[in-house]
Amino acid sequence: MKGVSDLKTRIDRLKLYEQWGQVEPLPLRELGGAELWDKHWDNLEVLVEGMREAQAHAVQLRESIRSRLMSMAPIPGLYEDHSL
């Protein structure tokens, strides 16, 4: 038992968990309706693509700001923070 004083209790809990965990996923597409379900996933794809575009735009904007700041007269300490 290698010093595990409550090994039997742990095993019993695992057995209970295994019994409890015998669940089947709900057929959500059937329950919600195929048309609504498919539209839901289409909406998700549109959102994710919009987030990708927004991230790419943010990178472009950050680089533009950084470039313009670097072309300005030096400001002490400004370029030490690389978060821009």
N, C-alpha and C positions, 0 to 999 in steps of 0.2 A: 504493500500500500504506500510505501515511500513517504510516510509522514502526512498523508492526506486523511485527516481524522473524520471528515464527513463525506467520504467517498460514496458510501451507500446512499446517502441523501442526494448527492449530486446525480448519481445514476438514476435514482427514482424520478428526480425532476426532469432529467433528459427523456426518460420514457414517457412521462406525462406530456412533455412538449411535443414529442414525436406523434403521440396519439392526437393531440390537439391540432397539430400542423397538417393533418391529412385533409386539406381543403382543396377545392377545385376553383379555378378562376371563373368569375361570372362571365357569361357571354355578352359583354357590353355592347358589341355591335348589333347583336340580335335584339337586345333589350331596348336600346336607344333608337334602333332603326338604321339600316345601312346608309341611307342618304345623309342623315344627320351625322352619323359617325364618320363617314368619309369627308364631309364638309369640315368637321372638327379637325381632322388631320391635315386637310388642305390649309385651313387657317393657321395651324401651327407651322407648317412649312413656310407660309408667307411671313409670319412673324420672325422666324429664325433667319430667313434671308434678309429681312429688313434690319435685323440686329447686325448681321455680317456687314451689310453696306454701311451702317452707321459707324461701326468700328473702323472700317477702312477709311471712311471720311474723317474720323477723329484723328487717325494716324497722319493723314495728309495735312489736316489743319495744324496739328502739333508741329510737323516738320516745316510747314510754311512759317509759323510763328518763330520757331527756333532759328530758321535761316535769316529772317528779318532782324531778329534780336542780335544775332552774331555779326551782322553787317553794320550795326549801330556802334557808336563810340562805347568803349568798354565801361561797364559799371562794376565797381569792385564787388566781388562776391556773387555776382549774378550768374556766372557760368559754372560755379562750383556745384550748384544743385542741378543734377542731371535729370530731374523729373520732367522737364519740358521736352 
